[in-house]
Amino acid sequence: MKKINYGLIGCGMMAQEHVRNIALLPEARVAAVFDPVDDLARQAAALAGGAEVMASFEALLARDDLDALVIASPNFLHVPQLQQIAASAPRPVLVEKPLYTDPAQAAWVAEFAKTYPAPVWVAMEYRYMPPVAALIAQAEAATGGIRMFTIREHRFPFLPKIGDWNRFNANTGGTLVEKCCHFFDLMRLVLRSDPVRVMASAGQAVNHLDETYDDRTPDIWDNAYVIVDFANGARAMLELCMFAEGSRYQEEISAVGPTGKIEALVPGPGRFWPPHLGEPPTAQLIVSPRHPKGPEMREIPVDPALLAAGDHNGSTFYQHQKFAAVVRGEGTPEVTLHDGAMAVAIGLAAQESARTGQAVTL
């Protein structure tokens, strides 16, 4: 098996999670890294076991020994960096979510999807969390055809980032894009349909209100309800609260249909679980048929090595395992540029609905 050499673009918190998970793959390594913050680049290079720190993004792209690229830079840089990659030496790319942040970029992304000659995988880690993957696999059988799909995420506030870029909508696309595109992607995947209408109510109630950066107060929202109607008649809802880190489970996801309900309960990052409470909770899958009544619950443990490698319940490893196969020519991306673009489009519609108080038709 040929070793895959990765180039890493952006070296912050999520980038370092990518490094740790690539290191768990056979015959794969991060060979080169770039970040304009030299300390971050050197940290990632050391974590990768001695990757080369490149002096510029252009220098990284000029290397001819990189088999794939991982973009883990701030959201607003994703499209400009994809544009530079397309203009240099195209190769397989895994790009972090959100794929884009500005509605004006949608047309370029659509054209890029048609013309870029190498595979591009949009990082949607939540698909690959073991309890969520189990729900996806069993949802149709458990429900008899999903009519309602609900995601509740009660979690911690946005973490500090270099330059505090994630405190402002102009950099992130807004909370319902930055954070919630994961969930809108899950809605499309699970319901096997596209959205037709989005309604949202959201705001900034608690977090970051006492912070200032260059005399500006953060405008990033910390709570929301979003309802999405789908073309097949199903409907979905997201409930987001980012000042609820005391919750036992971070995500509670349910799908309901004429014959029953299925739920996935997903704990948050183990590093945030208070030690005095003992071991962190284990993910659960619960199937509740209507006839005969009686919920059936099973735990879905995750390999401790995968839990230690990141904050996403082991999913980053499974995502990289599949992406590495694509880089080797085995199959095509499971999360396409169209998937990534649709997740952003729903998020932008939700931002607009919450801002105006009006439903948005897609």
C-alpha positions, 0 to 999 in steps of 0.5 A, spaced: 500 500 500 502 506 497 503 511 503 499 517 502 502 524 503 498 530 506 499 537 506 495 541 511 492 548 510 491 551 517 494 548 523 489 550 529 484 546 533 481 542 528 487 541 524 490 538 529 484 533 530 485 531 523 493 530 524 492 525 530 487 521 526 491 521 520 496 518 524 492 512 526 491 510 518 496 505 515 501 508 510 498 515 511 502 521 514 502 529 514 508 531 510 507 538 510 503 544 513 502 551 513 499 556 517 500 564 517 501 563 525 508 560 525 507 557 532 501 553 530 504 551 524 510 548 528 505 545 533 502 541 528 508 539 524 511 536 531 504 533 532 505 529 525 512 527 527 516 532 523 512 534 518 515 540 514 513 547 515 512 551 509 513 558 509 507 560 505 501 557 502 504 557 495 510 553 497 505 548 500 502 548 493 508 547 489 510 541 492 509 535 487 510 530 493 503 531 496 497 526 494 492 530 498 490 536 501 486 538 508 483 545 508 482 546 516 483 554 515 478 559 518 471 559 514 472 565 510 478 562 507 475 556 504 473 558 497 479 563 496 484 557 498 480 552 493 481 557 488 488 557 489 488 550 489 484 549 482 489 554 479 495 550 481 496 543 481 489 539 482 489 533 487 484 530 492 482 535 497 478 534 504 475 541 506 472 543 512 465 545 513 462 550 512 464 549 504 463 557 503 460 563 507 458 568 502 451 567 498 455 570 492 460 564 492 455 559 491 455 560 483 463 559 483 462 553 488 457 550 483 462 551 477 468 548 481 464 542 482 463 541 475 470 543 473 475 540 478 478 534 476 480 531 482 475 528 488 473 533 493 470 531 500 467 536 504 468 534 512 461 533 515 464 529 521 457 528 524 455 523 519 460 518 522 459 518 529 458 511 531 451 512 534 449 517 528 451 512 523 447 507 527 441 511 526 442 512 519 442 505 517 436 503 521 432 509 521 427 507 515 426 500 518 425 503 525 420 508 523 417 505 517 419 511 513 421 518 517 416 523 517 419 527 523 426 528 524 429 532 530 436 534 532 437 537 539 444 540 540 445 542 547 453 544 548 458 549 550 460 556 547 464 557 541 471 556 543 477 561 543 480 561 536 486 565 533 485 572 532 478 571 535 475 570 528 469 565 530 466 571 534 463 575 528 458 573 522 462 576 517 468 571 518 463 564 520 457 565 515 453 566 522 452 560 527 446 557 523 452 556 517 458 555 521 455 550 527 449 548 524 451 546 517 452 539 520 445 538 522 442 540 515 447 535 512 444 530 516 437 532 515 438 531 507 441 525 508 436 521 513 430 524 509 433 523 502 430 529 500 431 536 499 428 542 503 423 547 500 422 552 506 426 554 512 423 558 518 428 560 524 428 564 530 435 565 533 439 570 537 445 572 542 442 571 549 448 569 553 455 568 550 460 573 548 456 579 550 461 582 555 467 581 550 470 586 545 475 586 540 477 592 537 471 596 540 466 591 537 462 586 541 461 579 538 455 578 534 455 570 533 448 567 535 448 562 541 441 559 540 436 557 535 430 553 533 430 552 525 424 548 522 425 545 515 420 542 510 422 537 505 420 536 498 417 529 500 413 531 505 417 530 511 419 536 516 425 537 521 427 541 526 433 543 530 434 546 537 441 549 538 443 552 545 450 553 546 450 555 554 448 548 556 454 544 557 452 541 563 448 536 559 449 529 559 448 528 552 450 533 547 446 531 541 439 528 542 437 526 535 430 522 533 427 520 527 419 518 527 415 515 522 408 511 522 411 504 525 416 507 531 421 512 533 429 511 533 434 516 537 441 517 538 444 520 544 451 522 543 456 525 549 460 531 548 468 531 548 470 527 554 475 532 555 470 537 558 466 531 562 467 533 570 472 528 573 468 528 579 462 525 575 466 518 574 467 516 566 463 520 561 457 517 558 457 512 553 453 513 546 446 510 546 441 508 540 434 507 542 429 504 538 421 505 540 416 501 536 409 503 536 407 495 536 408 492 541 410 498 545 417 497 549 423 501 548 430 497 546 436 501 548 443 499 547 450 502 548 454 504 542 461 504 545 467 508 541 474 505 541 478 509 546 484 511 542 479 514 537 475 518 542 482 521 545 484 523 537 479 528 537 472 531 539 467 528 535 466 521 538 471 518 533 468 520 527 474 524 524 477 517 524 472 514 520 471 520 515 479 519 514 479 512 513 474 513 507 477 519 504 484 515 504 480 510 500 478 515 495 485 518 494 487 511 493 482 511 487 477 506 491 470 510 490 468 517 490 467 522 496 461 520 500 460 528 502 460 531 495 461 539 493 453 539 492 452 536 499 456 541 502 453 547 498 446 545 500 448 544 507 450 552 507 444 554 503 440 551 508 444 555 514 444 561 510 436 561 509 435 560 516 440 566 518 435 570 513 429 567 516 431 569 523 433 576 521 427 577 518 422 573 521 419 571 514 420 563 512 425 563 506 423 558 500 428 554 497 
